[in-house]
Structures are given as structure tokens and as C-alpha cells.
């Protein structure tokens, strides 16, 4: 696998990490988080930082480094997660997403100076860090301040020496804490770090690693300058210094190892310091220690028994680790008991990454297998061999294979919903409104094709809900509503379809204003008689907008038109429910998959059609008393006390030979976007799986048809779009039924 392919995997992992962080932020805002929530955010940022360094994305690496510093302080309880800090880490997350997008697409990295200044200020305990601040040029902490360029060593040697004095100096002194450094705790880590002489070659900064150790509670007790040459012999691109840092034993060894995980080589030696005299020993000029064959976990040495000639207790054997190899476990304050049997490791789901083209090819092959199986069944049926047991087994295996393949393609709606919180935050900033987002059903699974193509219409609906639906804070207060508006986003499976709902508790649709705007723009005639539902649907007309001014959010009259076209292209429909002063709800009804569906094969005249089973409620031959004429040309069917309209499919689709008399035909009761209806067809042939072929890709889109398929006998059958067919009756200027009983 080449480097570009590995980098693509890194960016996929970035997207997964960002999605997980978004979910964690939602839990934090809902006050439903724990320490693991913060740890999860930290791990995601740390992983992004590591990959960014490996692939040379320096701006992304530098930004994530400062971001994870603040998160590390939060997870170690050095800082308290206040509402201001929540706002800051969420805003920093938005900029992190921009950094990742810029690195992935090769674009210009965002200007993060102001955000970095806020992160630094917050890490230093500034209570006002949540407010935007002017960018700062230098970090206040002398250990934290990175050297901007290695040439600065040669340019200003005095400044370098002053900095060394601040972090302990060559002898470990230089401040009032020297006595503390010479008298460490009874058990602590001692980390000796000597960077690679070429550490600056790839933009790395060793002081940043030292700074991380200090952030973990460590203290620099010595800086070794033994290899520092004279000023005239100094190479500005080389590293000459080494540091010794004392870290409390309470710090986990894995956390220490993680600091050096992506360092540019060098030597890292980690051991414990049990005796002050040994711990305070000067650092050798070049303390390179060979790694031991087996990591040694030093334990506290018990008090020695009296001996004729006292001798100092030997220092614990050091554990030398060349970064990023694993380090020894953290030292224990008391001798550990005999090790207990290790608990069984939790079962972790194993996953692999597969190219989408390969998956699509597999789905297409399964579709062809379904068609071939149907042809084989048709051929055997014609030869009176339809009862062959092997044919039944083949049918079951084919269906199971198809369902398993579809399950591979299924993705949770979370991949789409995870983008919405950021959209809401941006809209809050642009509109000045306060919005609370409520999400339900984010783990509802749907075909990946639907997931990929539903993002744009969903974005338009969210923007419409915030900009047009929700009132301003002042308007909500005047109406007796909470100042914070609510936008609800949900997904659920209903009757073999997925229904995505975007609802708000805003002002609702002002139908009087909508009608007036439609007349003003020439969309309808001034004397047009429209129902409430028809007025609501005017907002989907091209060029329609009620916005008084054009802004970055709305006003051009293209958003809702795009929503309807995109949803219709997916074989779906939009329903609107609105009440003035209480809010609006937009429901998108979409097929779960666009590849293979179960269908009922029917005939109308000399044509064959397929009706998706997900829409069918029942089929029947009505009695004369069950059909009631409505007007001169219409009729309804009595279905156990409920009356549903009858739609002759032949007349709807222009098939002159189709049956018109319900008493001589078969009625199929279906559930569509307009409610229940009865489709009138000549006969029912069969029920089987069919492979959906796009009409739009192979011919052109046809109103009332969702696609086409190939039957077992090789004929092409058209798949009926139930929602479109029943919606056409609502829009029709005349009744549909030509003859009624």
C-alpha cells in the first residue's frame, strides 16, 4: 500500500474521530458526560495530531497539539469544565474540522492565531479565555514556549541560556525550587530525554515534549548542556541539549510513552528514583543506555538488614526505551502481591476498510444473480418443474445473500446527523438566535447511497428551520416562549422506508403571506383556490422565498426547490405539517435501499408493472357494495369502514387497454405520502425480489415511475412510484376514474 493510500485511511479515521467528538460534545451540553467522555475527545485529538505529524501536515499538528494540551488539563482535573470552556473547546473543534478539511483537500489552512491564543490563555487558567482575544506572539510559559526557528540559538545565545536557567539550568538550579528538585518524593518517574541531533529537520520542537511532561505534573530538574559546542562551532540546525524530568508515580506509564510516540528519534530513558542521593546525581554527558532484553519493573527496596560494613542500596535498574517503544509500568508505593490471573479481554469488533467501488460491484453482481435466479425459476415453471426442492433452496440462499450484501451497504444516519450541530452553531452566530438541537434515531441504518445524497437537502431544511422557522429571542419572549428555540431531527423505519423529520417550535407557516408572495412572483393566479396543504407546498416552487432581503442563509428562492428535487431523485416524498405560532415539521419519506426491493408483479392491459411491497397493505376483489361512486367519474372503496380513493393505474399512466371497472379488476390498497389509496390493476402475476435500474440514468425521469427491472422471462417491467401516483390525483384538474360501480 503506497503512502497516499495510507494517508487516505488517516483522513477517514479523522472523519470518524470528528464524528465521535461531536457526539461527546452533545453529551457534555446535555450534562450527561463522565471522565471517559473527556478522555475520548482527548484520544481523538491525539490520534489526529499523530497522523498529521507522520504525513507532514505541520499546521494541523501544531493546532492539535495546543488543543490536546487544554483537553489534557481538563481530563486530569487541573481545570474545571465550565460553560465558557465548553464553548471554547467546541469552537476549537469547529476549527479543527476546517484544518482537517484543508489538509485533506490541499486547501489553505484556516487562520487559527486567535483560537490558539484563547486555548493558551485557557490552559494558563485565564477565566476569560472563552472570549475572543487578540493573537499573541509568544507563549508565557518558558517551558511551553517553542523555539520559533532553530537559527535562534545562534542568533541570541544569551536568551537561550536565560531560558535554560528558567527550566533548571545545567546544574538543576536557578530558582527557589532547587531544594525541591534535590529531594524528590519516595517514588517517582525519572525521564531522561535526549533528542536526535537532527530533530529540527522536519519542523519538530523537542521543547514541546518537555512541556508535555511538565503539564503532566513533572518538573525539570536538570538540563544537560555537556555537548553544547562553542558559539562559533554551533550548527543552528542541530540539537545539543538533554533534559531530566521528575514525574509523580501516579502518572500512568502509557501517558509518558504517548508523549514520545511521534518524536523524531532520540533516546528516552525512564526509571524510578527511590533514593534522593541517586536521584540527584548529575546527568551524564551522553546518557545513552542500551535497552534491556526484558523490561524490568522496579519495586521499592525494603530496609536492608544490619550488616558489618554498611553500603548504599543499589539504584533500581533503569528501563531504557528508544521512543516510541513501550515503557515499564508505573512504580508501586508498596510491594505488589502475587499477580492474579488476567481477566479475559473484552471482545472487540473487528472491521476492515473496503473500497466502495468493490462494494458496489458486489452489489451489482448480487443483483444480476437475483435476475438469473428469477429467469431460472421462470424456465422451470414453464416446464412444470416449479416444485424442485433445489430451486426453493436457491431462492432462500439468493435472498439471504442479497440481504447480507445490503446489510454491508447499510450505514447509520449518525454519519449525516453528526454534521448538523456545527451547522446549528454557525447559524446561531449568523442570526443571533439561540437554538437547542434534539436528535433521535441517529443509529437508524439506511443504504449508503441514501446517506450520501441526503446531506444537502437536510442542510437546507435545517437552515430553513433556523432562519425562517424560529423567531428571534425578543419575538419568542413576546409570544411567551422560551428564549431558546428547539430544532428536532429524527430518523425512524416505517413500513419498509426511512422517515427523516426536521421540526421546529417556531412561528409556523404564515399561509396568508405565502399565498401573497406566490401571487407577487407569478407562481399562482390571484383567484386560485388552494387548500392549506397546497399553499404549504408552494414553498417548494422554484424561485419562491419569503425572505425580505438576500443573505448568506436565504433569500434567493432555491433552497427548498433543491430539497424537493433531491428527495424525488431518491424516490422519496416530503410531507409538511405546520401550525401558525407553534412550529413546522418536514418529513422526508425515503426508500431504505435503491438496489433491490420486494415487489408485486401486476398487469395493466398488455403492460407489466411492479408495485413495491413496502407500500402494499392488502389486495382484494371488491364486491359491488364496497365501491361507491363519487361524482360522475370518481369512486371510493370501503375498507372496513374507511373510504379510500380508487386510482386506475392504466388511466394514470396512459394505458388505454387497462381495466376501468372495479368489479372486474383487482384493487391493491397501498399506503403513500397522501394516505391510503386503492390502485386498480387487471391481474396479479407474482411476488418476488427485483433489481432496481435507474430510469434517469438510462433514459429520463418519468413522473409516477420509480425505475425499471428485468423479469425472469427477460422482459422489462416498470416500477410504480406509489407516492407520485397518488399525489398526481391531488393535483389533477379532473377526476381520475372513468367508470364506477
Secondary structure, 3 states (H helix, E strand, C coil): CCHHHHHHHHHHHHHHHHHHHHHHHHHHHCCCCCHHHHHHHHHHHHHHHHHHHHCCCHHHHHHHHHHHHHHHHHHCCCCCCCHHHHHHHHHHHHHHHHHHHHHHHCCCCCCCHHHHHHHHHHHCCCCCCCCCCCCCCCCCCCCCCCCCCCCHHHHCHHHHHHHHHHCCCCCCCCCCCHHHHHCCCCCEEEEEEECCCCCCCCCCCHHHHHHHHHHCCCEEEEEECCCCCCCCCCCCCCCCCEEEEEEECCCCHHHHHHHCCCCCCCEEEEEECCCHHHHCCCCCCCCCCCCCCCCCCCCCCCCCCCCCCCCCCCCCCCEEECCCCCCCCCCCCCCCCCCCCCCCCCCCCCCCCCCHHHHHHHHHHHHHHHHHHHHHHHHHHHCCCCCCHHHHHHHHHHHHHHHHHHHHHEEECHHHHCCHHHHHHHHHHHHCCEEEEEEECCCCEEEHHHHHHHHHHHHHHHHHHHHHHCCCHHHHHHCCCCCEEEEEEEEEEECCEEEEEEEECCCCCCHHHHHHHHHHCCCCCCCCCCCHHHHHHHHHCCCCCCCCCCCCCCCCCCHHHHHHHHHHHCCCEEEEEEECCCEEEEEEEEECCCCEEEEEEEEECCEEEEEEHHHEEEEECCCHHHEEEECCCEEEEEECCEEEEEEEHHHHCCCCCCCCCHHHCEEEEEEECCEEEEEEECEEEEEEEEECECHHHHCCCCCCEEEEEECCCCCEEEEECHHHHHHHHHHCCCCCCCCCC
